[in-house]
């Protein structure tokens, strides 16, 4: 019985850590976009960055996929 409780607590902690990592990834993406916006971008590039940012926030696009789409 004690082992089940420990596993449940560990799983909960992992889920909390994953949520925090997702939040950190979102903030890092926002910072990257902000940095890129400070550079001169075409209207098309800016629109694509905004679309990817919205998609990430709405659908949780994995960081590796977002980086690939941004060409990072």
Secondary structure as the mmCIF struct_conf table of DSSP 4:
data_model
#
loop_
_struct_conf.conf_type_id
_struct_conf.id
_struct_conf.beg_label_comp_id
_struct_conf.beg_label_asym_id
_struct_conf.beg_label_seq_id
_struct_conf.end_label_comp_id
_struct_conf.end_label_asym_id
_struct_conf.end_label_seq_id
HELX_RH_AL_P HELX_RH_AL_P1 UNK A 2 UNK A 38
BEND BEND1 UNK A 39 UNK A 39
HELX_RH_AL_P HELX_RH_AL_P2 UNK A 43 UNK A 59
HELX_RH_AL_P HELX_RH_AL_P3 UNK A 63 UNK A 70
TURN_TY1_P TURN_TY1_P1 UNK A 71 UNK A 71
#
